[in-house]
Amino acid sequence: MHGSLDTKDDLVLTVRVPIYPPSPTQTAHGLPKSLGHWGYASVSVRLEHFIWIEDLIRTIEGVTNHNLCWADGDSPGAGERLEVEGIAKALGQALREHSAIRWFELCVKNYSEGCNTFTSLAWPEIRSSEAPRH
């Protein structure tokens, strides 16, 4: 948590949630997909009203652990790729729809394949003069 009482009260809550996608469907040909810790989602929010940290984490996990799939063609929803951009968009949509959240900033990072990839997203867009000072 980061708070400020400068000109007005300001509280930013940040959580970092590991991403563990569901196990992929194994096929008879090829090597199995890598299982385990795929990456993480770091989410900072300003709240409209109180919510438990656990509820925020459950919202994030609802996207990062259940609505993702491997692009193997056999699993349900296989058209959605397990990529940082897709995860960030789905997570951003879930956070925008949450009644307690009035602002968020997120970063999704993948480091399971030996190299790091990441993407970030913020809502609503703010001008640099309005950006929080951390």
Stockholm file with secondary structure:
# STOCKHOLM 1.0

chainA/1-134         MHGSLDTKDDLVLTVRVPIYPPSPTQTAHGLPKSLGHWGYASVSVRLEHFIWIEDLIRTIEGVTNHNLCWADGDSPGAGERLEVEGIAKALGQALREHSAIRWFELCVKNYSEGCNTFTSLAWPEIRSSEAPRH
#=GR chainA/1-134 SS CEEECSSSCEEEEEEEEEECCCCCCCCSSSCCCCCSCCEEEEEEEEESSCCCHHHHHHHHHHHHTTSCCCSSSSSTTTTSCCCHHHHHHHHHHHHHHCTTEEEEEEEEEECTTSSCEEEEEEESCCCGGGSCCC
#=GC SS_cons         CEEECSSSCEEEEEEEEEECCCCCCCCSSSCCCCCSCCEEEEEEEEESSCCCHHHHHHHHHHHHTTSCCCSSSSSTTTTSCCCHHHHHHHHHHHHHHCTTEEEEEEEEEECTTSSCEEEEEEESCCCGGGSCCC
//
